[in-house]
Amino acid sequence: MKDLDNQIEEIRTELCQNPNFIPRLLFDSIDLDQKNYITLNDFRLYLNNHFLPFEEQCLRRLIHNFDKDKDFSIDFEEFLGLVLTKFNLLIYSLVKYGFNNSSFL
């Protein structure tokens, strides 16, 4: 269980590793069909295309953990929770304290 949690945290960290990280742009680059939500297949395709290793079980758990409305997909609000890794304090503080600049988020 702990190993799976570490793998999830690694995926979350990799997603926002770019120093010019903008959550909305990342979300849109994963949601290629512009559905306004991300599915397991969307994540799988994105991770494969960016050569980021993952285990299927880990990816399923990642979605399960952050899918607050349990519709088997991640909308943008849920996605913000996903990318708020413990290593991304800037994004965390901007979202937590209500910074609402759409060009950033």
Backbone as a ProteinNet text record, in pm:
[ID]
protein_1_A
[PRIMARY]
MKDLDNQIEEIRTELCQNPNFIPRLLFDSIDLDQKNYITLNDFRLYLNNHFLPFEEQCLRRLIHNFDKDKDFSIDFEEFLGLVLTKFNLLIYSLVKYGFNNSSFL
[TERTIARY]
82.6	0	86.6	187.9	276.6	350	394.8	464.6	373.5	247.8	151.4	131.4	123.1	110.1	232.6	350.1	471.9	470.3	422.2	412.7	314	202.5	104.5	167.3	240.8	305.4	409.6	478	575.2	505.5	391.6	317.5	271.2	217.3	170	284.6	399.4	515.1	561.6	566.4	607.7	514.2	385.8	290.1	317.3	368.8	390.8	538.3	624.5	768.8	818	752.1	793.3	793.6	903.5	908.2	805.6	756.4	652.6	515.3	496.8	376	251.7	152.4	22.8	-83.5	-157	-252.2	-350.3	-406.6	-506.8	-446.4	-324.9	-260.6	-230.4	-187.7	-162.1	-292.5	-395.9	-526.3	-570	-561.5	-602.3	-515	-388.3	-300.9	-329.1	-388.7	-429.1	-567.5	-655.3	-791.7	-793.7	-737.5	-723.3	-857.5	-960.4	-1091.8	-1173.1	-1117.4	-1183	-1320.9	-1325.8	-1450	-1473	-1369.9	-1368.9	-1362.8	-1313.5	-1280.8	-1176.2	-1106.6	-998.7	-1035.4	-1019.2	-1048.6	-918.3	-934.3	-819.5	-742.2	-812.7	-746	-670.4	-727.5	-658.4	-525.2	-529.3	-406.6	-306.8	-356.8	-270.1	-198.4	-272.4	-215.9	-112.7	-146.1	-54.4	76.2	65	185.1	269.9	205.6	280	349.8	279.7	337.3	453.8	454.2	562.1	662.9	653.8	749.1	760.6	645.3	642.4	593.8	675.4	636.4	524.8	437.2	329.1	279.3	218.2	150.1	0.7	-69.2	-213.3	-286.1	-251.5	-315.1	-293.2	-175.7	-143.3	-227.3	-240.6	-318.4	-466	-516.9	-656.5	-677.6	-583.5	-594.8	-582.8	-496.3	-481.5	-616	-682.3	-811.9	-914.3	-916.4	-1010.5	-991.3	-866.4	-837	-882	-878.2	-906.1	-1040.9	-1111.9	-1244.2	-1348.3	-1366	-1451.8	-1598.8	-1648.4	-1789.8	-1812.9	-1707.5	-1712.9	-1779.6	-1747.4	-1800.9	-1696.8	-1587.6	-1480.9	-1405.6	-1403	-1326.1	-1281.4	-1188.6	-1133.3	-1168.3	-1249.3	-1276.5	-1166.4	-1172.5	-1062.5	-1045.6	-1154.9	-1145.1	-1076.9	-1114.6	-1051.1	-904.3	-876.9	-740.6	-650.7	-702.9	-623.6	-582.1	-671.5	-635.6	-527.5	-532.8	-435	-295.5	-286.3	-154.2	-98.1	-172.9	-120.9	-33.1	79.8	170.6	234.5	286.3	351.8	478.2	524.4	644.7	614.8	488	452.8	381.3	455.1	397.8	340.1	397.2	344.8	201.9	179.3	45.2	-48.8	-2.8	-85.1	-133	-42.3	-80.1	-169.7	-145.3	-229.9	-373.4	-389.2	-523.4	-587.9	-513.4	-567.1	-617.3	-543.5	-580.2	-659.2	-709.8	-806.4	-751.6	-625	-573	-649.2	-718.3	-805.3	-765.5	-645.9	-598.6	-606.4	-703.9	-726.1	-607.8	-520.9	-404.7	-303.6	-307.4	-217.1	-278	-402.1	-469.4	-538.8
-119.8	0	125.7	128.3	245	265.8	156.5	167.2	228.1	189.1	243	392.8	433.2	575.9	654	596.9	662.7	676.1	574.1	580.7	688.5	699.5	803.5	940.6	959	1087.9	1117.9	1015.7	1035.9	1082.8	1023.8	1066.2	1210.1	1241.9	1378.3	1477.8	1444.3	1533.3	1549.8	1440.5	1447	1535.8	1531.5	1611	1761.2	1805	1950	1982.8	1905.5	1923.7	2047.1	2083.8	2196.6	2325.5	2403.1	2526.5	2630.7	2620	2710	2644.8	2559.4	2480	2569.2	2544.3	2611.6	2501.4	2484.7	2374	2363.9	2475.2	2469.4	2415.8	2456.8	2408.4	2259.1	2214.4	2071.2	1993.3	2039.9	1974.2	1962.1	2072.7	2072.6	1980.9	1969	1881.1	1733.4	1702.9	1564.6	1537.4	1636.8	1625.6	1664.9	1582.4	1614.4	1630.6	1561	1568.9	1689.3	1766.9	1886.3	1854.9	1749.6	1706.9	1780.6	1848	1913.5	1814.5	1694.7	1596.8	1501.8	1435.6	1344.2	1203.4	1109.4	969.4	891.9	768.3	678.8	668.9	655.2	646.3	773.6	888.7	1015.6	1019.1	980.2	976.9	877.2	759.5	654.8	704.9	764.8	815.7	925.2	1018	1126.7	1072.4	983.3	928.7	849.3	769.9	695.1	788.2	890.7	984.5	1064.7	1080.8	1155.5	1062.3	935.4	835	834.9	853.6	848.9	711.2	637.5	501	502.6	404.9	392.2	248.9	209.8	80.5	107.6	22.6	39.9	54.6	-28.4	-23.3	113.1	167	296.4	405.8	402.3	502.1	494.4	374.8	357.8	414.8	390.7	441.6	593.5	647.4	791.9	855.8	803.7	858.4	837.9	720.2	692.3	790	819.4	907.8	1051.8	1098.3	1239.2	1263.7	1158.3	1168	1187.5	1310.9	1340.5	1307.9	1326.4	1298.6	1155.3	1076.9	933.6	906.6	991.1	968.8	904.4	853.9	784.5	875.1	1003.6	1099.1	1212.4	1292.6	1403.6	1533.7	1618.8	1750.3	1846.7	1971.4	2064	2090.3	2104.3	2127.5	2009.1	1888.2	1768.4	1762.1	1804.7	1805.3	1896.5	2010.2	2099.6	2027.9	1949.5	1871	1769.3	1713.6	1614.2	1674.9	1795.3	1853.3	1929.6	1937.3	2004.2	1907.3	1873.9	1783.5	1855.5	1780.3	1843.1	1916.7	1895.5	1962.3	2089.6	2117.1	2233.8	2335.4	2397.5	2488.3	2614.2	2660.7	2780.1	2755.8	2648.7	2617.6	2594.7	2522.5	2494.4	2623.8	2716.1	2839.7	2926.9	2930.3	3009.8	2957.7	2827	2769.8	2779.2	2746.9	2747	2884.8	2988.4	3122.4	3199.5	3128.3	3185.7	3273.7	3258.4	3334.6	3290.8	3382.4	3344.8	3417.8	3388.2	3446.3	3336.2	3343	3234.4	3210.2	3310	3285.7	3196	3196.1	3110.7	2974.3	2971.1	2845.3	2799.4
0	0	0	84	92.6	-39.7	-102.3	-229.6	-337	-337.1	-432.7	-408.6	-283.9	-251.5	-299.3	-286.2	-334.1	-486.4	-556	-701.8	-745.1	-674.8	-705.1	-687.1	-578.6	-553.9	-661.4	-711.7	-820.2	-948.3	-980.9	-1099.8	-1082	-965.8	-939.4	-952.4	-899.6	-906.6	-1050.5	-1125	-1266.2	-1348.1	-1318.8	-1395	-1384.2	-1270.1	-1254.5	-1235.2	-1294.7	-1284.7	-1360.3	-1466.7	-1549.4	-1466.5	-1472.2	-1393.5	-1438.7	-1561.3	-1611.6	-1604.8	-1508.9	-1491.2	-1477.7	-1561.7	-1553.4	-1554.3	-1443.7	-1432.8	-1549.5	-1594.1	-1701.1	-1830.6	-1862.8	-1985	-1976.8	-1859.4	-1842.4	-1854.8	-1789.4	-1797.7	-1943.7	-2017.2	-2157.9	-2243.3	-2209.6	-2287.6	-2260	-2145.4	-2115.3	-2173	-2166.8	-2219	-2367.3	-2450.6	-2593.2	-2665	-2619.3	-2683.2	-2635.7	-2546.4	-2490.6	-2433.2	-2350.6	-2286.9	-2155.1	-2106.3	-1975	-1859.6	-1888.2	-1785.1	-1842.5	-1751.6	-1790.5	-1746	-1836.5	-1806.7	-1783.4	-1744.9	-1728.5	-1859.6	-1970.9	-2101.6	-2136.1	-2101.7	-2125.8	-2050.9	-1923.8	-1843.9	-1901.5	-1937.2	-1991.8	-2117.1	-2207.2	-2332.1	-2303.8	-2216.4	-2183.8	-2124	-2027.2	-1962.1	-2060.9	-2145.6	-2247.3	-2345.5	-2391.1	-2487.7	-2430.5	-2299.6	-2234.3	-2165.7	-2198.3	-2149.9	-1997.4	-1931.6	-1786	-1744.2	-1673	-1634.5	-1529.9	-1539	-1441.7	-1442.9	-1334	-1326.7	-1337.8	-1407.3	-1427.4	-1293.8	-1198	-1066	-1000.2	-1017.1	-959.8	-1024.2	-1154.4	-1226.4	-1187.3	-1173.9	-1130.7	-990.2	-903.6	-766.2	-763.7	-847.2	-857.3	-891.5	-993.1	-1032.4	-921.4	-863.7	-754.7	-638.3	-604.9	-491.7	-514.8	-638.8	-666.2	-734.2	-765.3	-827.4	-716.9	-674	-558.6	-583.1	-705.4	-731.3	-782	-785.8	-821.1	-955.3	-1055.8	-1190.2	-1282.8	-1225.1	-1296.8	-1393.1	-1361.8	-1440.5	-1348.1	-1397.8	-1320.1	-1392.2	-1326.2	-1384.4	-1338.8	-1382.3	-1353.8	-1204.7	-1131.7	-987.3	-917.9	-956	-899.9	-942	-1064.4	-1116.2	-1032.7	-990.6	-905.6	-777.4	-720.1	-602.6	-633.7	-753	-794.7	-809.4	-866.4	-891.2	-771.4	-662.6	-543.6	-465.1	-522.9	-453.5	-337.2	-245.3	-130.3	-172.3	-296.3	-344.3	-422.6	-449.9	-529.2	-441.4	-352.1	-253.9	-316.6	-427.4	-493.4	-540.6	-614.7	-664	-546.6	-447.1	-329.8	-264.2	-241.3	-172.8	-260.5	-391.3	-480.3	-482.2	-486.9	-489.1	-351.5	-247.4	-111.2	-71.6	-107.5	-64.5	-169.7	-269.2	-360.8	-470.1	-507.5	-620.8	-743.3	-807.9	-918.7	-1045.9	-1093	-1218	-1322.7	-1411.4	-1506.2	-1598.2	-1616.7	-1701.2	-1630.6	-1498.5	-1422.7	-1400	-1354.1	-1327.4	-1452.4
[MASK]
+++++++++++++++++++++++++++++++++++++++++++++++++++++++++++++++++++++++++++++++++++++++++++++++++++++++++

